């Protein structure tokens, strides 16, 4: 039964992500928009982080660390 809740939460997070991307494209103005991005690939415990700017690098690194600590906390509570 707990798996159903995690699947629902995961689906909701994905839908919120799509909604945010859609809203961002609607609010985009021509010529004044600067797009930055970043991403993480986790291979075992080793993260491979890429970003288009130093600011995004630190943001992606912070988000990765938050998710890592949440993962450790959830495994510890189980």
ABEGO torsion letter per residue (X at the ends): XAAAAAAAAAAAAAAAAAAAAAAAAAABBBGABBBBBBBBBBBEABBBBBBABAAAAAAAAAAAAAAAAAAAAAAAAX
